[in-house]
Amino acid sequence: MRSVEEYLRQAADFELLSRQSKHPALQKRFADLASCYRLLADERRRLIAEGVIADENDLPDPSGKSSSS
């Protein structure tokens, strides 16, 4: 499952691709994908705020390492 931050990073990557592309159709497609990833981030943020899903920052590290080390 992706985190809010991962969705936002992916959106930023697609925005950059959109700006760098010379082809109008690709510019639009990349911009649309960036928008979709921002929507996913917003939805995940909403679900976390409502308590429907756990905040990824509250979950234990799957590697077993403590975040305080």
LINLIN-V802244 format. One record per residue. N is the residue number from 1. RES is the residue in one letter. PHI is phi in radians with two decimals (999 if undefined). Layout:
N:RES:PHI  N:RES:PHI
//
This chain:
1:M:999  2:R:-1.48  3:S:-1.62  4:V:-0.97  5:E:-1.09  6:E:-1.14  7:Y:-1.07  8:L:-1.20  9:R:-1.12  10:Q:-1.12  11:A:-1.05  12:A:-1.10  13:D:-1.08  14:F:-1.20  15:E:-1.09  16:L:-1.10  17:L:-1.05  18:S:-1.09  19:R:-1.17  20:Q:-1.45  21:S:-1.25  22:K:-1.65  23:H:-1.75  24:P:-0.96  25:A:-1.15  26:L:-1.23  27:Q:-0.98  28:K:-1.16  29:R:-1.10  30:F:-1.12  31:A:-1.13  32:D:-1.11  33:L:-1.12  34:A:-1.05  35:S:-1.08  36:C:-1.10  37:Y:-1.17  38:R:-1.14  39:L:-1.11  40:L:-1.07  41:A:-1.09  42:D:-1.09  43:E:-1.15  44:R:-1.11  45:R:-1.05  46:R:-1.13  47:L:-1.11  48:I:-1.14  49:A:-1.08  50:E:-1.44  51:G:1.39  52:V:-1.24  53:I:-2.26  54:A:-1.35  55:D:-1.23  56:E:-1.04  57:N:-1.32  58:D:-1.61  59:L:-1.46  60:P:-1.16  61:D:-1.17  62:P:-1.09  63:S:-1.38  64:G:1.52  65:K:-1.44  66:S:-1.43  67:S:-1.27  68:S:-1.58  69:S:-1.46
//
